[in-house]
Amino acid sequence: MMESFLSFPRRAIQARRRGCWATGFLIAAMASGIIHGEETEDLQKWEVTHSAEVTAARKPVADLVESCASHLEKYRDAAQQEGDLEGVLAARTALDQLRGNETMTPSEDPEVARIQKIYTSTLEKVVAETDAAVAKVNAAYAERLRALVVRLTKAGEIEKASAAKERLDALETEPPAEAAPTSDLEAITTWRKRAFEDFPILLNRNSAEHRTMAARIKELESNSPEVLENPKWFYDLAKQVCSETPASGGQIPEDAKSLNGVFYRAYREKCKWTEAKEKCEKLGGRLAIIRSAEIQALINSLRQPGNNDGWWLGATDERREGRWVWLDRTRMRYENWDKDEPGNLGPDGEEDYLTMHLGGKWNDCANIVADGYVCEWTPPED
């Protein structure tokens, strides 16, 4: 049965160790002086040859790891140049896991996930081939050791034969597999990285989300320290903060509809997505963000019947095709795409902006004139 790629690179490293463990045992025993003379010199030569053969047999595994790391590093550097903090964090996390001999978690970043997919599709074949190659090397070496044991026994060299037999047994015995690390510290680190990956707005020290997060952490430390015992506490708090911090500070229209403390209003005014974004911001709000079916239903009810040409909402994939993010830079979790959407197949260029049309379904559109747009606001805190 194919072993899950999530156990790699730990499995690869263990495989390398299995091939060389007996080597270390033999060298240590020879240094102790149990075997000496001509046969010792033979064993020393055999050991050098065996070690080199095992290293050569395991090289494809090391090459695969380094190839994956190289692609992740290139993507990380490109994301850094683009100012894409989500991409940087996703690549760093994958690299840390790859080179730190940790369990590799499938990434939600499309490009990192693509690299992982290529890596894992090659993994089974490479590991199987290297395991077979090392087994062949070890089998040949074991045969030589068996012959040596027979020769020494016939010569009456019982002590030397016994020592050679111990080396043979060591070669044929695999050390127990190591368990994957599961400490709370590692879990906390993983969830913290995931939080910054999913909610990169928290990295902006000037953002409302960053300030709110810092204040909430202080509150937890003072009033609810038991919450901090959960390794996932940082991620849960980040998700909560980023879900409840819409744009604020403007005069909310009297006819705006509210839901869970956020106000929404639709404007029937033909404009492009970039123009709609600017209009909402001038009103003190932003293009609407839909995080649930409840919000979806409310916003759909705001549109006037018969207007199916598209109403702009606050999401885009202009920075990286296929990765849709809201204007608060959080990832799109709730979705209501129409059939075969998003398609990025419009005649007016790349379709990088979100519209709602017939029946409330979503479509990706180029930056063209649409029927209207929907803004959202939240009242400023007292």
MARLUM-442129 format. One record per residue (C-alpha): residue in one letter; x, y, z. Coordinates in steps of 0.05 Angstrom, whole numbers, padded with zeros to 5 digits, always signed. Example, Ala and Ser with C-alpha at 12.3 -4.5 7.8 and 13.67 -1.06 7.14 Angstrom:
<pts>
a+00246-00090+00156s+00273-00021+00143
</pts>
This chain:
<pts>
m+00000+00000+00000m+00026+00069-00018e+00052+00106+00043s+00023+00176+00052f+00069+00232+00031l+00056+00266+00098s+00107+00220+00131f+00162+00246+00085p+00217+00271+00091r+00220+00232+00157r+00214+00166+00119a+00269+00186+00071i+00316+00204+00127q+00301+00140+00164a+00315+00102+00100r+00382+00135+00094r+00396+00118+00167r+00376+00045+00156g+00427+00039+00101c+00484+00067+00142w+00469+00044+00213a+00508-00020+00207t+00566+00019+00178g+00573+00059+00243f+00569-00004+00284l+00624-00038+00244i+00671+00021+00247a+00662+00028+00322a+00675-00046+00333m+00738-00045+00290a+00764+00015+00329s+00755-00026+00393g+00807-00075+00368i+00764-00138+00371i+00784-00155+00300h+00854-00140+00276g+00905-00162+00226e+00892-00177+00152e+00817-00190+00159t+00808-00122+00195e+00840-00087+00136d+00794-00124+00090l+00734-00103+00131q+00757-00031+00132k+00760-00030+00056w+00693-00065+00051e+00664-00014+00099v+00687+00046+00058t+00660+00015-00005h+00594-00004+00027s+00584+00066+00056a+00598+00098-00012e+00550+00050-00047v+00495+00065+00003t+00505+00140-00004a+00501+00134-00080a+00438+00091-00076r+00405+00142-00030k+00424+00203-00072p+00358+00205-00112v+00321+00216-00046a+00366+00274-00026d+00361+00302-00097l+00285+00300-00093v+00283+00338-00027e+00331+00391-00053s+00293+00398-00118c+00228+00411-00080a+00264+00459-00034s+00293+00497-00093h+00224+00507-00124l+00195+00530-00058e+00253+00579-00048k+00242+00609-00118y+00168+00617-00104r+00182+00648-00036d+00230+00698-00066a+00181+00716-00122a+00124+00725-00071q+00169+00769-00028q+00184+00814-00087e+00110+00820-00101g+00095+00836-00029d+00053+00773-00023l+00059+00757+00050e+00011+00698+00045g+00055+00666-00008v+00119+00679+00032l+00090+00647+00095a+00063+00587+00057a+00130+00574+00023r+00168+00584+00088t+00123+00535+00125a+00131+00482+00072l+00207+00492+00072d+00211+00488+00147q+00173+00423+00147l+00213+00395+00089r+00281+00410+00118g+00263+00404+00191n+00242+00331+00184e+00170+00349+00205t+00103+00324+00180m+00087+00361+00115t+00019+00393+00116p-00016+00403+00048s-00015+00478+00033e-00076+00519+00015d-00032+00563-00027p-00043+00541-00100e+00029+00546-00122v+00058+00512-00060a+00005+00458-00067r+00026+00448-00139i+00099+00439-00119q+00078+00390-00065k+00036+00351-00114i+00094+00343-00163y+00138+00323-00105t+00091+00271-00078s+00075+00242-00146t+00149+00226-00153l+00160+00205-00081e+00134+00134-00082k+00174+00114-00142v+00239+00146-00117v+00233+00116-00047a+00217+00048-00076e+00276+00050-00123t+00325+00074-00070d+00300+00023-00020a+00311-00031-00072a+00380-00005-00089v+00402-00002-00016a+00373-00071-00004k+00415-00097-00061v+00478-00064-00034n+00465-00091+00036a+00450-00160+00009a+00517-00163-00027y+00553-00137+00034a+00517-00187+00079e+00539-00244+00032r+00611-00223+00039l+00604-00221+00115r+00573-00291+00116a+00631-00318+00075l+00679-00285+00124v+00644-00317+00184v+00649-00385+00151r+00722-00375+00133l+00741-00351+00204t+00702-00408+00236k+00738-00460+00193a+00804-00428+00211g+00787-00435+00285e+00784-00359+00295i+00721-00364+00337e+00727-00296+00370k+00736-00261+00303a+00680-00302+00272s+00634-00281+00329a+00651-00208+00320a+00638-00213+00245k+00571-00247+00259e+00552-00189+00305r+00566-00142+00247l+00524-00184+00201d+00466-00184+00251a+00472-00108+00257l+00468-00100+00182e+00405-00143+00178t+00370-00109+00236e+00332-00044+00224p+00327+00005+00282p+00255+00022+00303a+00221+00078+00265e+00219+00145+00301a+00152+00174+00318a+00134+00241+00288p+00141+00300+00336t+00076+00318+00370s+00096+00367+00425d+00050+00425+00443l+00104+00474+00423e+00105+00446+00352a+00029+00449+00348i+00028+00520+00373t+00081+00540+00321t+00042+00506+00266w-00023+00541+00283r+00012+00608+00291k+00042+00602+00221r-00025+00581+00194a-00057+00643+00224f-00008+00690+00190e-00016+00651+00126d-00091+00655+00126f-00096+00726+00155p-00034+00764+00132i-00068+00831+00150l-00044+00814+00221l+00027+00827+00198n+00009+00900+00185r+00022+00935+00251n-00020+00994+00229s-00082+00953+00214a-00143+00951+00258e-00138+00876+00259h-00068+00878+00287r-00087+00927+00342t-00149+00887+00360m-00110+00822+00362a-00058+00852+00410a-00113+00878+00456r-00150+00812+00457i-00086+00774+00474k-00075+00819+00534e-00147+00807+00556l-00138+00732+00551e-00073+00733+00590s-00107+00772+00646n-00177+00743+00647s-00176+00675+00613p-00106+00645+00615e-00135+00575+00609v-00154+00590+00536l-00080+00596+00520e-00070+00523+00538n-00103+00503+00472p-00048+00499+00418k-00098+00527+00368w-00117+00589+00409f-00078+00639+00366y-00109+00615+00301d-00180+00615+00330l-00171+00686+00357a-00142+00710+00291k-00201+00681+00253q-00250+00714+00300v-00215+00782+00298c-00209+00783+00222s-00281+00762+00213e-00309+00818+00256t-00267+00877+00233p-00300+00907+00172a-00283+00977+00147s-00311+01034+00190g-00308+01108+00203g-00357+01135+00151q-00429+01160+00154i-00473+01099+00148p-00533+01111+00102e-00600+01112+00138d-00629+01061+00090a-00572+01011+00098k-00592+00941+00121s-00555+00911+00181l-00534+00841+00199n-00491+00822+00258g-00469+00894+00268v-00449+00906+00195f-00489+00951+00149y-00499+00940+00074r-00526+00981+00017a-00531+00969-00058y-00519+01026-00108r-00548+01021-00177e-00494+01060-00214k-00456+01034-00274c-00381+01032-00261k-00319+00989-00263w-00295+00949-00204t-00238+00997-00189e-00287+01055-00190a-00336+01019-00145k-00280+01004-00095e-00262+01078-00094k-00334+01100-00086c-00346+01055-00026e-00281+01079+00007k-00301+01152-00003l-00366+01135+00033g-00325+01109+00092g-00337+01036+00078r-00313+00985+00028l-00340+00937-00024a-00381+00884+00011i-00349+00819+00037i-00392+00757+00040r-00371+00708+00093s-00434+00666+00100a-00498+00645+00066e-00536+00692+00113i-00497+00752+00087q-00504+00726+00016a-00580+00724+00023l-00584+00794+00051i-00541+00825-00003n-00578+00788-00057s-00643+00818-00030l-00615+00889-00037r-00608+00885-00112q-00666+00910-00154p-00705+00856-00191g-00686+00847-00264n-00615+00873-00257n-00572+00815-00278d-00512+00850-00309g-00470+00843-00247w-00460+00879-00181w-00390+00888-00155l-00367+00856-00090g-00302+00863-00051a-00259+00804-00076t-00205+00796-00129d-00151+00749-00154e-00112+00802-00191r-00048+00789-00150r-00047+00714-00165e-00094+00679-00212g-00141+00631-00178r-00128+00656-00107w-00189+00697-00089v-00182+00743-00029w-00228+00795+00001l-00208+00868+00008d-00189+00857+00081r-00137+00807+00052t-00170+00746+00084r-00181+00685+00041m-00248+00668+00011r-00279+00612+00052y-00353+00617+00035e-00366+00614-00040n-00428+00619-00085w-00399+00612-00155d-00444+00600-00214k-00433+00536-00256d-00365+00534-00290e-00343+00596-00252p-00293+00627-00240g-00273+00617-00312n-00226+00674-00328l-00250+00668-00400g-00280+00737-00415p-00268+00773-00482d-00247+00836-00445g-00184+00809-00413e-00168+00771-00349e-00228+00765-00303d-00200+00785-00236y-00260+00817-00200l-00322+00789-00165t-00393+00804-00187m-00461+00778-00164h-00512+00767-00219l-00574+00726-00234g-00601+00690-00173g-00544+00716-00130k-00493+00671-00163w-00421+00696-00169n-00380+00707-00231d-00310+00732-00245c-00306+00792-00291a-00255+00837-00323n-00253+00910-00299i-00311+00930-00343v-00375+00970-00330a-00425+00932-00288d-00495+00948-00264g-00477+00970-00193y-00441+00954-00129v-00452+00937-00056c-00417+00973+00001e-00410+00953+00075w-00397+00992+00139t-00390+00979+00213p-00404+01032+00265p-00342+01059+00300e-00332+01035+00371d-00349+01083+00426
</pts>
